[in-house]
Amino acid sequence: MGVKPIRLMGAHEIRIRLGGVSRQRAYQITSRADFPKPIADLAQGKVWLTEDVEAWMKVHRRDLDESED
């Protein structure tokens, strides 16, 4: 039985996964109360568990598309 690797995502990866949104828009989204909490805040920025972010996106993707600037 193998150990599952921990997959992490920073703000840049989140911007890409959200369809190339602006830094400001990514910040607005990651600051939402319902967005997963980052697992670490490094010198380079916050990092999130990829599976948490992807699960959140599955639920919220439609709302984000409708509220695009």
Buried (B, 14 or more C-beta within 10 A) or exposed (E): EEEEEEEBBBBEBBBEBBEEBEEEBBEBBBEEEEBBEBEEEEEEEBBBBBEBBBEBBEEBEEEBEEEEE
